[in-house]
Amino acid sequence: MPDRRYASWMDRLRVALCQLDTVVGDVGGNAERVLSGLARAEEEGADLVAFPELALTGYPPEDLLLKPAFLADNLAALSEVAGRTSVCAAVVGFVDVVGTEDLAEAAAGAAGAGVRSREAAVRGAPRLLRNAVAVCAGGRVAGVYHKRLLPNYGVFDEERWFGPGTGPLGLYTVGGVEVGVSICEDLWFAEGPVGALGRGGARVVVNVNASPYAVGRLGERLTLLRRRVAEAGCPVAYVNQVGGQDELVFDGGSLVMGAGGEVLAGGAQFVQAMVVADLELPPAPRAPSLASTPVSGPRPRREPLAPPPLPEPLSEEAEVYGALVLGTRDYLRKNGFTDAVVGLSGGIDSSLVALVAADALGPEHVHGLSMPSRYSSEGSRTDAEALAAALGIDLTAVPIEAAHRALGGLVAGALGAEPPGLTDENLQSRIRGVLLMAVSNAKGWIVLTTGNKSELATGYSTLYGDSAGGFAVIKDVPKTLVYRLCRYRNDVAGRALVPEGVLTKAPSAELRPGQRDDQSLPPYEVLDPVLDALVARDESIAEVVHAGFPAEVVERVARLVDSAEYKRRQSPPGIRISAKAFGKDRRMPITNRYLDRSYVPPVPSAPAGGDRDGGPGE
Amino acid sequence: MPDRRYASWMDRLRVALCQLDTVVGDVGGNAERVLSGLARAEEEGADLVAFPELALTGYPPEDLLLKPAFLADNLAALSEVAGRTSVCAAVVGFVDVVGTEDLAEAAAGAAGAGVRSREAAVRGAPRLLRNAVAVCAGGRVAGVYHKRLLPNYGVFDEERWFGPGTGPLGLYTVGGVEVGVSICEDLWFAEGPVGALGRGGARVVVNVNASPYAVGRLGERLTLLRRRVAEAGCPVAYVNQVGGQDELVFDGGSLVMGAGGEVLAGGAQFVQAMVVADLELPPAPRAPSLASTPVSGPRPRREPLAPPPLPEPLSEEAEVYGALVLGTRDYLRKNGFTDAVVGLSGGIDSSLVALVAADALGPEHVHGLSMPSRYSSEGSRTDAEALAAALGIDLTAVPIEAAHRALGGLVAGALGAEPPGLTDENLQSRIRGVLLMAVSNAKGWIVLTTGNKSELATGYSTLYGDSAGGFAVIKDVPKTLVYRLCRYRNDVAGRALVPEGVLTKAPSAELRPGQRDDQSLPPYEVLDPVLDALVARDESIAEVVHAGFPAEVVERVARLVDSAEYKRRQSPPGIRISAKAFGKDRRMPITNRYLDRSYVPPVPSAPAGGDRDGGPGE
């Protein structure tokens, strides 16, 4: 219980939010990261330091959670961290194992096959595992909270592994103040625990997160936080993970929101940071109705901290660009790569990927490969050279004509005839894929794939050709946004890193004479909003037509999206920047005979093909 | 309520189980399939016909469930089917939408992004959608049952879309007999609805399924059915879907189990079938405690059916081979392919794939491509020819030397040096991938990929090379089982379809002189059980070592499995035959720094590389 002698004073709680970039599976390393944050929070005189959701395992650990040895490492790391706490209370995310002392039983149940283990599997993981935080101080774990609301939609599968927290809520008395703790999704719903903690006597609610970035997500979080602060009637301290993990980028943006909905302190997006703020808390109007576990007493009164400056809000382009840079840097760093190779065609997509790579890795770690064919324009070659020069990356030119002729001869031998046009187009693209992979093999550089979301959606790419590589930097960036990001980066640089010609010429794959994208696809200004309606919002053809788009375009795009599912399934991972990327967000069958018949055209439209790859799945 | 005048007689119920091969998304086609089964059941004089789980949408429909137009089509199809029922009651799987009349609201909630729709998303699909069966007769829907136990593990994500059935259980009076209905997972647990329906007065429980095949699954189902029959105290009629859907193969194996646990009737595995059986039901000992909805009255007494012959149980090899044939045939048929091309190396893997393809499609629809390099042995060429001749498939030979030289020159140009050994090995494999894809593009034949599970697990393959293609027939078949399946098929044929030399020579990729797999990998007799322990059972290194495998082998294999995750992510879909295939069964992060330190070697072991591809992700 708090010391009521000070009930007429404002209590002060110094809160530190440690916006960490953890690594999935690196339990020992994550514990070191947490301990280093804890040491800094102690130096700052914080009463409480909060780390992101599942800080010790990294987020999301996925099916590592079915390995008993992994669960055991995570519990050992929590003991280690708790043992090193002193005055400052640490709120540390970990995986709790409940209802058994036997971790092998826990995970064997969760993992196995067969009747016995299948029965166990269903109950196994969700019955035994909890997405948890421990509140630690004075060398021990004072209490544990289990996440109550588990996201199981979009990219999230938490009900696969975790059961929800149940039973009565409780508070923790930290620095003489009743604090409630909660985890991520717990914040997103009105009937969730945040309001209940506030009504039950919490004077601050801490919410720890691993909330992935998407365009506009920051604004949503602020809206939600304002609602929860109003329900709880007290400040909320929100800490979010930062960094890339496979397709997800976590943007940080941790903040403390006061009881009036004002942002008191905040961390920048896309960087590791520690936000420290003094909360001046009015006396509780009445005794808390929820029981409170004593964790730590008040520190001596100190000079208050000056309110820290708030980070500047980023433009949409700056935010997306920041996500791409961090996502690329972390994928390479966490997987042991220092360098990347990019095929530079002189087009806008490969230009943006080279920009991002140079910013993420440093230009000396980015290697351009120009692979002109008989159809490549002189302008494309000089644009690639100008870009490489402006970025300061090296560029090697390898004309593919000799391989094109040799492989064309082999294909003719296999077919007993000259390869038809589309086959020959794909052949050129695949020769480039093979070259890039050979460089990757020999040098140990990862291939950065240059396809954008508009292409991925419509299948306008060659499987194992331009879609080949280790990481697809802009796979969730629609073509129209690719242009905006290049212009944005040029503006920041104050000079044309991307040559003006690249920004203004008609997009072309240059795989046959005079080819232009708009011979196969609608103009991108039309295609991108149609894709957004069909894919991100799951609208029917009739709805998109009703919104004013030409029926034959919408129908054709819908068919292209469906028939390209098999190609997307083989595409490399890449950075999610939207609320619905291709991948875990959108789980469509490949074998799928659903035909949206919502729009009935006045006369039947002819089938059309915008596909550069007539291969499998069609 | 049943007519109690006959309470001293045995009641007879004629049950038909319609083991259908539905198509995901093909709502209209599935309705036709159901109606055609219904017509046949009426002809057979059945009182009740049961169709598989979600028969109208196909299973699993995945995120098609977020499209309002799709949900509406499914409801319209149910009305159509119900309207065509007469005396025979039909138990028809469909997606029910509850709590709203507005399908657009339902699915917009389930699909969208943003604060409002994210709140709706969580509640949206699971709040509004149910995995359901309708009991229909006399032109109407008499009642609807909602699945109560939802699988959310392994390949299943049902909690992403569905909420569980709740509220009181009920019975349906069909042909004068109280019948309980239940769906798939409802059968798997002792505390589930099957026992409760029996205790509540059901005299038969119908269980409709979409239960994917795995080695040994049939035996498990029988074990479970015996337990549930004992709990329910009445017969259970089990109907299962048949056919391939992307990576899953459903094996059918529908059956009726009597109250004593005896199998009264059964459908063969891997074929469409209708099982019809007369159940002689003793009078109910007491009035049912559950309410029963009248559906249909008793038919006039007829001559009883002779008990149908039970299908012969299949050997493990016959079962797996049957799954591969059906999975391949259905993937091609449902995706509009008639023909396939296979790269024939003269090795065991491509031999098995050609066998399966010829059985699935007919030999005239299978096309072999032999692509020898400077390192290919004469034996391999003649083995490929002998196989093609034995199967009656065509074979085109295209030596890759010219392309190998030309591309080798380009790679040397890009590197400024001759390509190192591994790069040159991958180059040959990728040239073959490019050739196969070119044939696919030009001819419209799908490329069948020939990699096995042991390779996929350890990354012993070349990305975009031998792993390229549209469908990976044996990706879940370990190498030792590949041998067994070839011998099995030779035995069935009574002659050496696969030449004896292929079965006895040492496995080799033939990408350098004198290469053998066992220079890079442990012998397959050791590798396969180690993989099974590490991957399927999630055992720690220490546990596998404790089971008697050499520590340095187990450690090395564990590292190979982890580091090959990025390659597996880009592999084509293929048939799941085990309870834990790579894919939806095993959701591992690519970026994963977890190191199993459970086994501490006496002296540190040197790192080893069994990887043919030094590319991205390493």
Interface residues (C-beta under 8 A of the other chain):
Chain A: V23 V24 G25 D26 V27 G29 P60 P61 E62 D63 L64 L66 K67 P68 A69 F70 D73 A107 A108 A110 A111 G112 A113 G114 V115 R118 E119 A121 V122 A125 P126 L149 P151 N152 Y153 G154 D157 E159 R160 W188 F189 A214 G216 E220 T223 L224 G244 Q245 D246 D330 Y331 K334 N335 G336 F337 L369 T396 V398 I400 A402 A403 R405 A406 L407 G409 L410 V411 G413 A414 L415 P419 P420 L422 T423 N426 L427 R430 I431 G433 V434 L435 M437 A438 V439 S440 N441 A442 K443 G444 I446 V447 L463 Y464 A468 G469 G470 F471 A536 R537 D538 S540 A542 Y566 R569 Q570 S571 P572 P573 S578 A579 K580 R586 R587 M588 P589 I590 T591 N592 R593 Y594 L595 D596 R597 S598 D613 G614 G615 P616 G617 E618
Chain B: V23 V24 G25 D26 V27 G29 P60 P61 E62 D63 L64 L66 K67 P68 A69 F70 D73 A107 A108 A110 A111 G112 A113 G114 V115 R118 E119 A121 V122 A125 P126 L149 P151 N152 Y153 G154 D157 E159 R160 E185 W188 F189 A214 G216 E220 T223 L224 G244 Q245 D246 D330 Y331 K334 N335 G336 L369 T396 V398 I400 A402 A403 R405 A406 L407 G409 L410 V411 G413 A414 L415 P419 P420 L422 T423 N426 L427 R430 I431 G433 V434 L435 M437 A438 V439 S440 N441 A442 K443 G444 I446 V447 L463 Y464 A468 G469 G470 F471 A536 R537 D538 S540 A542 Y566 R569 Q570 S571 P572 P573 S578 A579 K580 R586 R587 M588 P589 I590 T591 N592 R593 Y594 L595 D596 R597 S598 D613 G614 G615 P616 G617 E618
